[in-house]
Amino acid sequence: MAYEAKPLPFAKDLQGISAKTLAIHHDKLYAGYVAKRNEISDKLEKLAHGEGDLSSANQSYSELRSLMDGESFATNGVYLHEWYFDVLGGDGVPSGALVEALTKRYGSLENFFAFFNACGMAARGWVVLAFDTKDAKLRVFSADAHNQGGIWGAMPIIVLDVYEHAYFIDYGSDRKTYIQDFWKNFDWKKANELYEKAKR
């Protein structure tokens, strides 16, 4: 069964991030990753069920290697965008258990913001606050590509897209202001729900 693109989880206008940017980002780019994920999954399912030739599989180049690599890129492109959109649409006022956990982990909420935002300036693609289920700790990861930089066993809670498509129409090259506005639009209630779910 094909994976279906999810609608934006909020209906309000965002501060700084325009409706035009959201339409391109969600309706075209994100939807494109969903379509590509489904296309790749269909091909892999056929190979996994004996429809096709697996004899050429090797680590340099083969259809199977290319499909597996494409699957991780497209699928993470889908999921990361969903986590990104999920925490937008709020009032930006910090509250809840996640704030307490971040304060304990980083010494203060201001320290967390400073570190996370700096990672956003340094990364080429994504910054992710995740709960590492192996060491039961909040950790920040950055990634230059969808399928690079993540850690298996770490559950995303806060995902920030820092690819230029997320902000260039509205901010030009001013990524720093885009990141500041991300927090003004942040939904702490949703982030707290993701945090509690990750800990379970």
N, C-alpha and C positions, 0 to 999 in steps of 0.2 A: 504494500500500500504506500502511495506516494506521501512524502512529508508535505504538509501544507504551511504556507507562510502565515505567520501570526499578524493580526492587525496591531497598529500602534496601541499600547496599553493606556494612553492618555489622550484627552481631547483638547486640552488647554493650549494656548499659545505659550511658547517658551521665551525666556528672556535672552535676547541676542541670537538665538538659533532660529532662523526663519522657517516659515512653512515651506518655502521653495527648497531649502536644504533638506528638510525632513522628507519631502516628497521624493526627491532624487535619491536620498540615502536609503529610505525604507522601501519605497514602491519600486524602485529600479535596481539599485545595487543589492540590497538584502534579498529581494525577490529573485534576482539573478542567481545568487548563491544557492537559494532553495532549489531552483530549477536545475542547476548544474549538479547539485548533490543528488537529486533524484535520477538524473541521467546516468551518473557514475554508478549509483547504487544498483540500478537496473542491469548494467553491464556486469558488475561484480556478482550479482545474484545468479545470472546465467552461467558465469564461469564456475561458481561454487556448486551449481547443480548439474555439472557435466556438459554444459552447452558451450563448447569452445575448446581451444587447444591450450593447455597449460605447459606443454613440453618446452617452450622457449623461455620460461620464467628464469631470470637471472638478475644479479644485483647491479649490473651496468645499465642495461635498458631492456625492457620487455613491456608488452601491453599490460601485464598484471602489475608490474612495478609502477608504471605510470598511473594506472587506475587507483592503486592503493595510496600513492602520494596525493593524487587529486582528490581522493575521498577525504583525507584528513584536512586538506586545505579548504575544501568547500564546506564540509560539515562544521569545522571550527568557525568558518566565516559566517555560517548561519547562527550557531549558538552564541558566539561572542556578540554579534549584533543584537540578538534577542536580549541578552543580559544588559547590554548598553541601553537599549530602549526601555527596558523594564524599570530602571532606576531614574528615569527622567519624568518630569511632570509634577514634581513635588514643590514644596515651598522653600526648600533649602535650609530649614531650621533643624539643627542637629538634636536628636533625642533618641532614647531607647538604649537597649542592652549593647548594641554595637558601639555606640559612642563610649560607653563605659569600658568595653573591651579594648577599643582603640587607645583610649587614654591610658589604660593599664599597660598595654603592649608597647606604646611609643613614648610614654612619659607625659604626653599631653595631646589633645586633639590637634593643636597647632603644629606640633612636631609631625604628626601623621600627615596633615595637609601639606606641609613643606616637603616631606619626603615623597609622597605620592605625586605631587605636582611636578617636582623635579624629575621624577621618573617619566612623567608625561612629556616633559621637554626633551628628555634624552632618547626616548623610544621612537621608533619609526612607524609603529602600528598600534600597539595596545598597551595599556597599563591595567593590571588586574589585582585587586585585593581579594585574596582567597583564603579559605580556611583549610589548612593542610591537615588532612585526616590522619596522617601518619604520626606527626608530632603534636597534633592538637593545638596548632598555633596559627594566628593570623599572619600572612606573609604577602608582600607585594612582589609581583612578577611583571616584567616587561617583555614585549615580543615585537620583533620586526616583521613577522609574518604570522598568519593565522595558525600555522602548524609548527611554530617555533617559539620556545620560551616558556610554555606551560609545563606544569608538573603533574603527572598522573597521581590521582589521589587528593588533589587540591580542588576544592569546590569554589568557583567564582561567586563573589558577593557584590563587589563594585567593579564594573568594567567601563573603562574610558577609551573611546576610539580616538586616536590621535593621527590617523591617516588624514591627509589634506582634504579628502572629499567630505569629511565630517564638519569642516569649518571654513574652508577657503572662500566660499561664496559670501559669507557674512563677515569674515575677519581678515581676509587676505592672508598674509603670512604671520599674523599676530596670534600665534597659538596660545601664548600666555593668557590673553584675555578670554579666549575660548574656554580654557581650563577653569578660569575663575568663574565664568558664567555657568559651566557645568554644575558647579556646587550650588549656585543660586537656583538652579532648576532641579536639584537633587531630591529624590523621594526617600527620606530616611525610614519611613514606615515600611516601604517595600524592601529596603536594604536590611532592616531588622528581621523581616520575615525570612529572607534568604540566609541570614546569619544563623537564625535558630534552626532552620532546615539543615544547613550544612553541618552544624554541631551534632545533629541526631544521626 
